[in-house]
Amino acid sequence: MMTRKIKLRLDEVNEFVAAAAKCDFDIDISYNSFVVDAKSIVGVLGLDFNQVLTVSYNGYNDEFEEYLNRFALAC
């Protein structure tokens, strides 16, 4: 399982969900114990964007990885 820490703004949600939807594997986005499907616009909009978000997935897609790099936090 791959995990990445990111920060999103409300105006970036549509683009994030669209990038996740192009992947043929499950992607979750979470903070604390709150987990939602990253391909669900309603689920992602319910997140607290003041929090560091964790993206978890079990696949690989070059385009999605490149997209996540734009929002990744240095760990």
C-alpha positions as CSV (number, residue, x, y, z in Angstrom):
1,M,0.0,0.0,0.0
2,M,1.3,3.4,-1.0
3,T,0.6,6.5,1.2
4,R,1.3,10.1,0.4
5,K,0.7,13.2,2.7
6,I,-0.8,16.1,0.8
7,K,-2.5,19.5,1.4
8,L,-5.5,20.4,-0.7
9,R,-7.5,23.6,-1.1
10,L,-11.2,23.6,-1.8
11,D,-10.7,24.9,-5.3
12,E,-8.4,21.9,-6.1
13,V,-11.0,19.2,-5.2
14,N,-12.6,18.8,-8.7
15,E,-9.2,18.4,-10.3
16,F,-8.0,15.9,-7.6
17,V,-11.2,13.8,-7.9
18,A,-10.9,13.8,-11.7
19,A,-7.2,12.6,-11.5
20,A,-8.2,9.8,-9.0
21,A,-11.1,8.7,-11.2
22,K,-8.7,8.0,-14.1
23,C,-7.0,5.3,-12.0
24,D,-8.2,1.7,-12.2
25,F,-7.5,1.0,-8.5
26,D,-9.0,2.1,-5.2
27,I,-7.8,5.4,-3.7
28,D,-8.7,6.6,-0.2
29,I,-8.1,10.0,1.3
30,S,-8.2,10.5,5.0
31,Y,-7.2,12.4,8.2
32,N,-7.3,11.0,11.7
33,S,-9.9,8.2,11.5
34,F,-12.1,9.8,8.8
35,V,-11.6,7.9,5.5
36,V,-13.4,8.6,2.2
37,D,-13.2,7.4,-1.4
38,A,-11.0,9.8,-3.3
39,K,-13.1,9.3,-6.4
40,S,-16.2,10.7,-4.6
41,I,-16.6,14.5,-5.0
42,V,-19.1,14.5,-2.1
43,G,-16.8,12.5,0.1
44,V,-13.7,14.7,-0.6
45,L,-15.7,17.9,-0.1
46,G,-16.5,16.6,3.4
47,L,-12.9,16.7,4.4
48,D,-11.3,19.4,6.6
49,F,-8.8,21.1,4.3
50,N,-6.9,22.6,7.2
51,Q,-5.7,19.1,7.9
52,V,-2.8,17.2,6.3
53,L,-4.5,14.5,4.3
54,T,-3.3,11.0,3.6
55,V,-3.8,9.4,0.2
56,S,-3.7,5.6,0.3
57,Y,-3.7,3.4,-2.8
58,N,-2.7,-0.1,-4.1
59,G,-1.8,0.7,-7.7
60,Y,0.4,2.8,-9.8
61,N,-0.4,5.4,-12.4
62,D,2.3,7.8,-13.7
63,E,-0.2,10.6,-14.3
64,F,-1.6,10.3,-10.8
65,E,1.8,10.1,-9.2
66,E,2.8,13.3,-11.0
67,Y,-0.4,15.0,-9.9
68,L,0.2,14.0,-6.3
69,N,3.7,15.4,-6.4
70,R,2.2,18.9,-6.8
71,F,0.5,18.6,-3.4
72,A,2.9,16.4,-1.5
73,L,4.4,17.5,1.8
74,A,8.0,16.9,2.7
75,C,8.1,14.2,5.3
